[in-house]
Amino acid sequence: MKSAVETLDPTKVKLTVEVDYDELEPSIDHAYKHIAEQVNIPGFRKGKVPPRIIDQRVGWGAVVEHAVNDGLNDFYRQALTDNELRPLAQPSVDVTEVPAKAGEGQLKFTADVEIRPELDLPELSTLDVTVDAAEVTDADITERLDALRERFGTLVGVDRPAVEGDYVVIDLTAKIGEEEVDSVSGVSYQIGSGNMLEGLDEALTGLSAEETTTFRAPLAGGDHEGEDADVTVTATSVKQRDLPEPDDDFAQLASEFDTLDELKEDLRTQAAQGKGSDQAVAARDALLEKLLEAVEVPVPSGVVEAEVHRHLEQESRLEDDEHRAEVTEDAKKALKNQILLDTLAEKLEVKVGQGELVEYLVSMSRQYGMEPSEFIQTLEQGGQIPAMVGEVARSKALAVALRQIEVKDSNGAAVDLSEFIGSDEIDEQQSALEQAMAEAQAQAADEADGTEGSPETAKA
């Protein structure tokens, strides 16, 4: 098979592929066999019709069409591999020549395909990243302690106007004109949470039990989402959360510690770990931004348009030009990041271990509220596992890259992120462990196959 590449632009090429008859012949043989099983020809059993009879009765055109459809995808993928192309979308294929008759001729086709562009990444050793210093303050400890006290607090009714942080049980109706379009009753809402209607926090602030007020706000969901409605809300009760005193008794109630000082020290450790994790996230984001600044990343327009159309179609907003512009910008940014990180992963020869993939999938399953086994099975059925491997590889690429650059905090001190980004040594150990486990499993399977049906087994 011969193939040639014509670059149409940095993200699009035209592949011209020529396939000799000998290479197409297995597909032609398969076509004859398949057609023989489908046609009814007097004097021949199904599946036993000779090729020359199929040529006479069905026609060579049907045979070669079947053969081309059968083999085209494999020839296309081989051409991609031979030319080291990485497609980002389905190709536009044009078959320009097929064998004129059995035994001679060739298949020729062209394929226009959008590809991942070649990027010239900077040497990582020339880059550096600065993150905020991870300084744990007394305010950090107090914030965590108060959050813990919130979990053990109790709601108590109060006879006063509601203030931010209070819990208000509300009855609410929304009207557009004279039509009531929504209503809820007996719902508990914390003022300041901002997770219901725009303007609800302001409306409830200052309201006492059994008082009613009205305000106008856009609806947050339903058939009238986004439309302005007149909202009437009644506070049926107002409650505040009383917090337990921060003392040794509370420490014993809320933790495994006997004293408040011990609890605070543990909270300090947690805060330090949290700030370290924040530093790792900030370092990854900063490194990605530096790479994007240093590299021109062309974006395939067709891939962006397809993603935007899919997104808007799911939302039934294909005619919303303003939203289209927002989604287009987001799609371009996401694709640019993906192209850059895929290139980085390839440059760093990043490998995704089975354990890393499983850990990622288990984490994703929690986000979707699904059992891990069910989530993984769903992905497998949808052919999405390779995409998940890609996601892990991109994230790991940034972690591996961070190991090769200097990371400092805002005070100029070097930052050790190994707890969060791992190390090359740990990766090598994990890879060796997984390889050893795979070999052990293969050996066990071989031994099981070797003993199955043996005389000893049969006698037992």
C-alpha positions as CSV (number, residue, x, y, z in Angstrom):
1,M,0.0,0.0,0.0
2,K,1.3,3.5,-0.9
3,S,0.2,6.7,0.7
4,A,1.1,10.4,0.4
5,V,0.2,13.4,2.5
6,E,-0.6,16.9,1.3
7,T,-0.8,19.5,4.0
8,L,-3.9,21.7,3.5
9,D,-3.3,23.8,6.7
10,P,-1.6,23.2,10.0
11,T,-4.6,21.1,11.2
12,K,-5.8,19.5,8.0
13,V,-4.2,17.1,5.5
14,K,-5.3,15.2,2.4
15,L,-4.2,11.5,2.3
16,T,-3.9,9.9,-1.0
17,V,-3.9,6.1,-0.7
18,E,-3.2,3.4,-3.4
19,V,-4.0,-0.2,-2.6
20,D,-2.8,-3.0,-4.9
21,Y,-5.2,-5.7,-5.9
22,D,-3.2,-8.3,-3.9
23,E,-3.8,-6.3,-0.7
24,L,-7.5,-5.8,-1.5
25,E,-8.0,-9.5,-2.4
26,P,-8.8,-10.7,1.1
27,S,-11.7,-8.2,1.3
28,I,-12.8,-9.3,-2.2
29,D,-12.8,-13.0,-1.1
30,H,-14.8,-12.0,2.0
31,A,-17.3,-10.1,-0.3
32,Y,-17.8,-13.2,-2.5
33,K,-18.4,-15.3,0.6
34,H,-20.8,-12.9,2.2
35,I,-22.8,-12.4,-1.0
36,A,-22.9,-16.1,-1.6
37,E,-24.6,-16.6,1.8
38,Q,-27.2,-13.9,0.9
39,V,-28.3,-14.7,-2.6
40,N,-30.7,-17.4,-3.9
41,I,-29.5,-18.8,-7.2
42,P,-31.1,-22.0,-8.7
43,G,-28.8,-24.9,-8.7
44,F,-26.5,-23.6,-5.9
45,R,-26.8,-23.9,-2.2
46,K,-26.5,-20.8,-0.1
47,G,-22.8,-20.1,0.6
48,K,-21.7,-22.3,-2.3
49,V,-22.2,-20.0,-5.2
50,P,-18.9,-19.7,-7.2
51,P,-17.4,-16.2,-7.8
52,R,-17.9,-16.3,-11.5
53,I,-21.7,-17.0,-11.0
54,I,-21.9,-14.1,-8.6
55,D,-20.2,-11.9,-11.1
56,Q,-22.8,-12.9,-13.7
57,R,-25.9,-12.7,-11.6
58,V,-25.0,-10.0,-9.0
59,G,-22.3,-8.1,-10.8
60,W,-18.7,-7.2,-10.1
61,G,-19.7,-3.7,-9.0
62,A,-21.6,-5.1,-6.0
63,V,-18.6,-7.3,-5.1
64,V,-16.0,-4.6,-5.2
65,E,-18.3,-2.1,-3.4
66,H,-18.7,-4.7,-0.6
67,A,-14.9,-5.3,-0.5
68,V,-14.1,-1.5,-0.4
69,N,-16.5,-0.9,2.4
70,D,-15.0,-3.9,4.3
71,G,-11.4,-2.9,3.9
72,L,-11.4,0.9,3.6
73,N,-11.2,1.6,7.3
74,D,-8.2,-0.7,7.8
75,F,-6.3,0.9,4.9
76,Y,-7.1,4.4,6.2
77,R,-5.8,3.6,9.6
78,Q,-2.7,2.0,8.2
79,A,-2.1,5.2,6.2
80,L,-2.4,7.2,9.4
81,T,0.1,5.0,11.1
82,D,2.5,5.0,8.2
83,N,2.5,8.8,8.1
84,E,2.4,9.3,11.9
85,L,-0.8,11.3,11.7
86,R,-3.1,11.8,14.7
87,P,-6.7,12.4,13.6
88,L,-9.1,14.5,15.7
89,A,-12.2,13.9,13.6
90,Q,-13.8,11.5,11.2
91,P,-12.3,11.9,7.6
92,S,-14.1,13.0,4.4
93,V,-13.3,10.0,2.1
94,D,-13.6,10.0,-1.7
95,V,-13.0,6.7,-3.6
96,T,-11.4,7.7,-6.9
97,E,-10.6,4.3,-8.4
98,V,-11.6,0.6,-7.9
99,P,-10.5,-2.6,-9.7
100,A,-12.3,-2.8,-13.0
101,K,-12.5,-6.6,-12.8
102,A,-11.4,-9.5,-10.8
103,G,-7.6,-10.0,-10.7
104,E,-6.4,-6.6,-11.8
105,G,-6.5,-2.9,-11.0
106,Q,-6.2,-1.1,-7.7
107,L,-8.2,0.8,-5.1
108,K,-7.4,4.5,-4.8
109,F,-9.0,7.0,-2.4
110,T,-8.4,10.3,-0.8
111,A,-9.2,11.3,2.8
112,D,-9.4,14.9,4.1
113,V,-8.9,14.7,7.8
114,E,-8.3,17.2,10.6
115,I,-5.3,16.2,12.6
116,R,-3.4,17.2,15.8
117,P,-0.9,19.8,14.7
118,E,2.8,19.5,15.3
119,L,3.9,21.7,18.2
120,D,7.4,22.8,19.2
121,L,7.4,22.7,23.0
122,P,10.0,24.7,25.0
123,E,12.5,22.9,27.1
124,L,10.9,22.4,30.5
125,S,14.2,23.2,32.3
126,T,13.9,26.8,31.1
127,L,10.5,27.3,32.8
128,D,9.7,28.2,36.4
129,V,6.5,28.6,38.3
130,T,5.6,30.7,41.4
131,V,2.7,29.9,43.7
132,D,1.3,31.4,46.9
133,A,3.1,30.5,50.1
134,A,1.4,27.8,52.1
135,E,1.2,29.6,55.4
136,V,-1.3,28.3,57.9
137,T,-2.7,31.1,60.1
138,D,-4.9,31.1,63.2
139,A,-7.7,32.2,61.0
140,D,-7.4,29.0,59.0
141,I,-7.7,26.9,62.2
142,T,-10.7,29.0,63.4
143,E,-12.4,28.5,60.0
144,R,-12.0,24.7,60.1
145,L,-13.0,24.6,63.7
146,D,-16.2,26.6,63.1
147,A,-17.0,24.3,60.1
148,L,-16.7,21.3,62.5
149,R,-18.9,23.1,65.1
150,E,-21.5,23.8,62.3
151,R,-21.8,20.0,61.8
152,F,-22.6,19.5,65.4
153,G,-24.8,22.6,65.8
154,T,-28.6,22.5,66.5
155,L,-31.3,24.7,64.8
156,V,-33.2,26.8,67.3
157,G,-36.3,29.0,66.5
158,V,-35.8,32.7,67.1
159,D,-38.3,35.5,67.5
160,R,-36.5,38.2,65.5
161,P,-36.0,39.3,61.8
162,A,-33.9,36.9,59.8
163,V,-30.3,37.7,59.1
164,E,-27.7,36.1,56.8
165,G,-26.8,32.5,57.9
166,D,-30.3,31.9,59.4
167,Y,-32.4,29.0,58.2
168,V,-35.9,30.0,57.1
169,V,-38.8,27.7,56.3
170,I,-40.5,29.2,53.3
171,D,-43.7,29.0,51.2
172,L,-43.1,30.4,47.7
173,T,-45.2,31.0,44.6
174,A,-44.1,32.5,41.2
175,K,-46.4,34.1,38.7
176,I,-46.0,35.3,35.2
177,G,-48.9,37.7,34.6
178,E,-51.9,35.9,36.2
179,E,-50.5,32.4,35.7
180,E,-48.9,30.6,38.6
181,V,-45.9,28.8,37.1
182,D,-44.2,27.4,40.2
183,S,-44.7,26.9,43.9
184,V,-43.0,25.2,46.8
185,S,-44.1,24.8,50.4
186,G,-42.2,24.0,53.7
187,V,-38.8,24.3,52.2
188,S,-35.8,25.1,54.5
189,Y,-33.5,27.7,53.0
190,Q,-30.3,29.2,54.5
191,I,-30.0,32.9,53.8
192,G,-26.8,33.6,51.9
193,S,-26.5,30.2,50.2
194,G,-27.8,31.6,46.9
195,N,-28.9,28.3,45.6
196,M,-32.5,29.1,44.7
197,L,-33.8,32.3,43.1
198,E,-31.9,35.4,42.4
199,G,-33.0,38.1,44.9
200,L,-34.3,35.6,47.5
201,D,-31.5,36.3,50.0
202,E,-32.3,40.0,50.0
203,A,-36.1,39.4,50.2
204,L,-35.8,37.1,53.3
205,T,-33.3,39.3,55.1
206,G,-35.2,41.3,57.7
207,L,-38.3,39.1,57.4
208,S,-39.8,37.6,60.7
209,A,-41.9,34.4,61.0
210,E,-45.3,34.6,59.3
211,E,-44.3,37.7,57.3
212,T,-44.6,37.9,53.5
213,T,-42.9,39.8,50.8
214,T,-42.7,39.9,47.0
215,F,-39.9,40.5,44.5
216,R,-39.3,40.0,40.8
217,A,-36.7,37.5,39.6
218,P,-35.8,35.3,36.6
219,L,-36.8,31.7,37.1
220,A,-34.0,29.3,37.5
221,G,-35.5,26.2,35.9
222,G,-38.6,24.6,34.4
223,D,-40.5,25.5,31.2
224,H,-40.1,29.2,31.9
225,E,-36.4,29.2,32.8
226,G,-34.9,32.7,32.4
227,E,-38.3,34.5,32.3
228,D,-39.0,37.2,34.9
229,A,-41.7,36.3,37.4
230,D,-43.4,37.9,40.4
231,V,-42.4,35.9,43.4
232,T,-44.3,35.8,46.7
233,V,-42.5,34.3,49.7
234,T,-43.6,33.8,53.3
235,A,-41.3,32.9,56.1
236,T,-43.2,30.4,58.2
237,S,-40.3,30.2,60.8
238,V,-36.8,31.6,61.4
239,K,-34.1,29.5,63.0
240,Q,-30.5,30.0,63.9
241,R,-27.8,27.3,64.3
242,D,-26.5,27.3,67.8
243,L,-22.9,26.0,67.9
244,P,-21.3,24.0,70.7
245,E,-18.6,25.6,72.7
246,P,-15.1,24.9,71.5
247,D,-13.7,23.1,74.5
248,D,-12.3,19.7,75.5
249,D,-15.8,18.2,75.7
250,F,-16.5,19.3,72.1
251,A,-13.1,17.8,71.0
252,Q,-14.1,14.5,72.5
253,L,-17.5,14.6,70.8
254,A,-16.3,15.6,67.4
255,S,-13.0,13.7,67.1
256,E,-10.7,11.1,68.5
257,F,-8.8,13.7,70.5
258,D,-9.2,14.3,74.3
259,T,-8.4,18.0,74.3
260,L,-9.2,21.0,72.1
261,D,-5.5,21.8,71.7
262,E,-4.9,18.3,70.2
263,L,-7.9,18.8,67.8
264,K,-6.5,22.2,66.8
265,E,-3.1,20.7,66.0
266,D,-4.8,18.1,63.8
267,L,-6.8,20.9,62.1
268,R,-3.5,22.8,61.5
269,T,-2.1,19.6,59.8
270,Q,-5.2,19.3,57.6
271,A,-5.0,23.0,56.7
272,A,-1.3,22.6,55.7
273,Q,-2.2,19.6,53.5
274,G,-5.0,21.5,51.9
275,K,-2.7,24.5,51.1
276,G,-0.1,22.1,49.8
277,S,-2.8,20.6,47.5
278,D,-3.8,24.1,46.4
279,Q,-0.2,24.8,45.6
280,A,0.0,21.7,43.4
281,V,-3.2,22.8,41.5
282,A,-2.0,26.3,41.2
283,A,1.4,25.1,39.9
284,R,-0.3,22.9,37.3
285,D,-2.5,25.8,36.1
286,A,0.5,28.2,36.0
287,L,2.6,25.7,34.0
288,L,-0.2,25.1,31.5
289,E,-0.5,28.9,31.1
290,K,3.2,29.3,30.5
291,L,3.2,26.6,27.9
292,L,0.2,28.2,26.1
293,E,2.0,31.5,26.1
294,A,5.2,29.9,24.6
295,V,3.5,27.8,21.9
296,E,1.2,28.7,19.1
297,V,-1.6,26.0,19.1
298,P,-3.7,25.9,15.9
299,V,-7.2,24.7,16.5
300,P,-9.1,22.6,13.9
301,S,-12.2,24.6,13.1
302,G,-14.2,21.6,12.0
303,V,-13.7,19.8,15.3
304,V,-14.8,23.0,17.2
305,E,-17.9,23.4,15.0
306,A,-18.9,19.8,15.6
307,E,-18.5,20.1,19.3
308,V,-20.4,23.4,19.5
309,H,-23.3,21.9,17.4
310,R,-23.5,18.9,19.6
311,H,-23.5,21.0,22.8
312,L,-26.2,23.4,21.5
313,E,-28.3,20.6,20.1
314,Q,-28.4,18.9,23.5
315,E,-29.5,22.2,25.1
316,S,-32.0,22.9,22.2
317,R,-30.3,26.3,21.7
318,L,-29.1,26.0,18.1
319,E,-30.5,29.5,17.3
320,D,-29.0,31.3,20.3
321,D,-26.1,33.2,18.6
322,E,-24.9,34.8,21.9
323,H,-24.7,31.4,23.6
324,R,-23.1,29.9,20.5
325,A,-20.3,32.5,20.8
326,E,-19.7,31.6,24.4
327,V,-19.7,27.8,23.7
328,T,-17.4,28.3,20.7
329,E,-14.8,30.1,22.8
330,D,-15.0,27.4,25.5
331,A,-14.6,24.7,22.9
332,K,-11.6,26.3,21.4
333,K,-9.9,26.7,24.8
334,A,-10.6,23.1,25.8
335,L,-9.3,21.7,22.4
336,K,-6.2,23.9,22.6
337,N,-5.4,22.6,26.1
338,Q,-6.1,19.0,24.9
339,I,-3.7,19.3,21.9
340,L,-1.0,20.9,24.0
341,L,-1.3,18.3,26.8
342,D,-1.4,15.4,24.4
343,T,1.8,16.6,22.8
344,L,3.4,17.1,26.2
345,A,2.4,13.5,27.2
346,E,3.9,12.1,24.0
347,K,7.1,14.1,24.5
348,L,7.5,12.9,28.1
349,E,6.5,9.3,27.1
350,V,3.8,9.3,29.8
351,K,2.3,5.8,30.4
352,V,-1.0,5.3,32.3
353,G,-0.9,2.4,34.7
354,Q,-4.0,0.2,35.3
355,G,-4.1,1.4,38.9
356,E,-4.0,5.1,37.9
357,L,-6.9,4.5,35.4
358,V,-9.0,2.6,38.0
359,E,-8.4,5.3,40.6
360,Y,-9.5,8.0,38.2
361,L,-12.6,6.0,37.2
362,V,-13.6,5.4,40.8
363,S,-13.3,9.1,41.5
364,M,-15.4,10.0,38.4
365,S,-18.1,7.4,39.5
366,R,-18.5,9.3,42.7
367,Q,-19.1,12.5,40.8
368,Y,-21.9,10.8,38.8
369,G,-23.3,9.1,41.9
370,M,-22.8,5.7,40.4
371,E,-21.2,2.4,41.7
372,P,-17.7,2.2,40.2
373,S,-18.4,-1.2,38.6
374,E,-21.6,0.1,36.9
375,F,-19.8,3.3,35.8
376,I,-16.9,1.4,34.3
377,Q,-19.2,-1.0,32.5
378,T,-21.2,1.9,31.1
379,L,-18.0,3.5,29.7
380,E,-16.8,0.2,28.3
381,Q,-20.2,-0.3,26.5
382,G,-19.9,3.2,25.1
383,G,-16.3,2.7,24.0
384,Q,-15.2,5.6,26.2
385,I,-12.3,3.9,28.1
386,P,-9.7,5.2,25.6
387,A,-10.9,8.7,26.2
388,M,-10.6,8.2,29.9
389,V,-7.0,7.0,29.4
390,G,-6.3,10.2,27.5
391,E,-7.7,12.3,30.4
392,V,-5.4,10.6,32.9
393,A,-2.4,10.9,30.6
394,R,-3.0,14.7,30.2
395,S,-3.2,15.2,33.9
396,K,-0.2,13.0,34.5
397,A,1.8,14.9,31.8
398,L,1.5,18.1,33.8
399,A,2.5,16.3,37.0
400,V,5.6,14.8,35.3
401,A,6.5,18.1,33.7
402,L,6.3,19.8,37.1
403,R,9.0,17.5,38.4
404,Q,11.4,18.9,35.8
405,I,10.9,22.6,36.6
406,E,11.6,24.9,39.5
407,V,8.6,25.7,41.7
408,K,8.9,28.5,44.3
409,D,6.4,30.2,46.6
410,S,5.8,33.9,46.8
411,N,8.5,34.1,49.5
412,G,11.1,32.7,47.2
413,A,11.3,29.3,48.9
414,A,11.5,26.1,46.9
415,V,8.2,24.1,47.0
416,D,8.2,20.3,47.3
417,L,5.1,19.0,45.5
418,S,6.2,15.3,45.4
419,E,3.3,14.4,47.8
420,F,0.9,15.5,45.1
421,I,2.7,15.0,41.8
422,G,4.6,11.8,42.6
423,S,8.1,11.0,41.4
424,D,9.8,9.2,38.6
425,E,11.0,6.6,41.0
426,I,7.4,5.9,42.3
427,D,6.2,5.6,38.7
428,E,8.9,3.1,37.9
429,Q,8.1,1.0,41.0
430,Q,4.4,1.1,40.1
431,S,5.1,0.1,36.5
432,A,7.4,-2.8,37.6
433,L,4.7,-4.0,40.1
434,E,2.0,-4.0,37.5
435,Q,4.2,-5.8,35.1
436,A,5.1,-8.4,37.7
437,M,1.4,-8.9,38.5
438,A,0.5,-9.3,34.9
439,E,3.2,-11.9,34.4
440,A,2.1,-13.7,37.5
441,Q,-1.5,-13.8,36.2
442,A,-0.4,-15.0,32.8
443,Q,1.7,-17.7,34.4
444,A,-1.2,-18.8,36.6
445,A,-3.4,-18.9,33.5
446,D,-0.9,-21.0,31.6
447,E,-0.5,-23.4,34.5
448,A,-4.3,-23.7,34.7
449,D,-4.5,-24.5,31.0
450,G,-1.8,-27.0,31.3
451,T,-3.4,-29.0,34.0
452,E,-7.0,-28.9,32.7
453,G,-8.0,-32.3,31.4
454,S,-4.7,-33.9,32.5
455,P,-4.8,-37.6,33.6
456,E,-4.3,-36.6,37.2
457,T,-7.2,-34.2,37.0
458,A,-9.4,-36.7,35.3
459,K,-8.6,-39.3,37.9
460,A,-9.4,-37.0,40.7
